[in-house]
Amino acid sequence: TKLPWYFNGIIPLILVIPLGALFPRLLGGGSDIILHLSAAGYPTLVLCGYLLIRFVFSMISYGSGLPGGIFLPILCLGGLIGAIVGSIAINLGWMNPFYFSSFIIMGMAGYFAAISKAPFTAILLITEMVGTLTHLLGLAVVSLVAYAVIDLLNGKPVYYSMLQQLLKVQSQLNLGRSVQIMVSVYAGSDMDGKKVRQIEWPTGSLLTKIERNGVEIIPAGDTLVRWGDTLFINVSTKNQHAITQKIIALTNET
């Protein structure tokens, strides 16, 4: 069963309330986590838990369709991945704890380069954020390796994938180009005497204006349609003829 559209934002809100009460640091873009990773000394399992929670809730938040960015969440996930790798290497005695913060920086660059398929952007961006050229060579190696791996796996850039998904939804909803048609409402038609909200408008049509006795009316849901009105309706160019015929049938005398 498909949920009504207004639940898209309510469900993530309900889910995030207990998360915010228990782990307030996990809320937001994730900059607070990144800034405290080095000083807090989190165990590896805690870092893995943080990564899982952030990853799942990033998908839930984006899937809600509410306005929001993915730039900081991407950097946060990359920083957590780098922290996990660094924590494991330090616990195994392979690396000096002094370099733990470097793993966080490399993780952000590598993950961003893989997700966006823009390694040079990742290198310059993280270098600017860190404010030093000390990590430049490491950032270059990590970013290029991450790009090579995602390219071999035939991965797509996240922004390209988001655009394709948006275009797919628009196609399913018959959105895109539209043309405006004008139709007159006749006495005794299905539209005559009904409110705009009560009329079964064909999918792919949008009433934009009503002209009545030379006066232009911007329609709302409670606006009453009367015979003699001239309706200005935008219809999708896809199935334009079929949509127009349905509208004409609604405006003609029955």
Residue pairs with C-beta under 8 A, 6 or more apart in sequence:
3 11
8 63
8 64
8 65
8 66
9 64
9 65
9 66
11 64
12 57
12 60
12 61
12 64
12 66
15 57
15 60
16 27
16 57
19 26
19 27
19 53
19 57
20 26
20 27
23 50
23 53
25 32
25 33
25 36
26 33
26 50
26 53
26 54
26 57
28 72
29 69
29 71
29 72
29 73
29 76
30 54
30 72
30 73
30 75
30 76
30 77
30 79
31 72
31 76
33 50
33 54
33 76
33 79
33 80
34 75
34 76
34 79
34 104
34 108
37 47
37 79
37 80
37 83
37 101
37 104
38 100
38 101
38 104
42 50
42 83
42 87
43 87
44 84
44 87
44 88
44 91
47 80
47 83
47 84
47 87
48 84
50 80
51 77
51 80
51 81
51 84
54 73
54 76
54 77
54 80
55 77
58 70
58 73
58 77
61 68
61 73
62 68
62 70
70 158
74 111
74 112
74 115
74 116
74 158
75 108
75 111
75 112
77 111
78 107
78 108
78 109
78 110
78 111
78 112
79 104
79 105
79 107
79 108
80 107
81 107
81 110
81 111
82 103
82 104
82 105
82 106
82 107
82 108
82 110
82 111
83 100
83 103
83 104
83 107
85 103
85 107
86 95
86 99
86 100
86 102
86 103
86 104
86 107
87 100
89 95
89 103
90 96
90 97
90 100
95 103
102 135
102 138
105 126
105 130
105 135
105 138
105 139
106 135
106 138
106 139
106 142
108 126
109 122
109 123
109 125
109 126
109 139
109 142
109 143
109 146
110 122
110 142
110 143
110 145
110 146
111 146
112 118
112 121
112 122
112 125
112 126
112 143
113 119
113 121
113 122
113 123
113 142
113 143
113 144
113 146
113 147
114 146
114 147
114 149
114 150
114 155
115 157
115 158
116 122
116 157
116 158
116 159
117 147
117 150
117 151
117 155
117 156
117 157
118 157
119 140
119 143
119 144
119 146
119 147
120 143
122 139
122 143
122 146
123 136
123 139
123 140
123 143
126 135
126 139
127 133
127 135
127 136
127 139
156 164
169 175
170 176
173 203
174 203
174 204
174 236
174 238
174 239
175 236
176 236
176 237
176 238
177 236
177 237
178 206
178 234
178 235
178 236
178 237
179 234
179 235
179 237
179 240
180 208
180 232
180 233
180 234
180 235
181 232
181 233
181 235
181 244
181 247
182 230
182 231
182 232
182 233
183 230
183 231
183 233
183 247
183 248
183 251
184 228
184 229
184 230
184 231
184 251
185 191
185 192
185 225
185 226
185 227
185 228
185 229
185 230
185 231
185 251
186 192
186 227
186 251
186 252
186 253
187 227
187 228
187 253
188 227
188 253
188 254
189 227
189 250
189 251
189 252
189 253
189 254
190 199
190 249
190 250
190 251
190 254
191 199
191 225
191 250
191 251
192 225
192 226
192 227
193 224
193 225
193 226
194 224
194 225
195 221
195 222
195 223
195 224
195 225
196 207
196 219
196 220
196 221
196 222
196 223
196 225
197 221
197 222
199 225
199 250
200 250
201 207
201 247
202 235
202 242
202 243
202 246
202 247
203 243
204 235
204 236
204 238
204 239
204 243
205 233
205 234
205 235
205 236
205 243
205 247
206 233
206 234
206 235
207 219
207 231
207 232
207 233
208 219
208 232
208 233
208 234
209 216
209 217
209 218
209 219
209 231
209 232
210 216
210 217
210 218
210 219
210 223
210 225
210 229
210 230
210 231
210 232
211 217
211 229
211 230
211 232
212 226
212 228
212 229
212 230
213 228
217 223
225 231
231 247
231 251
233 247
235 243
235 244
235 247
236 243
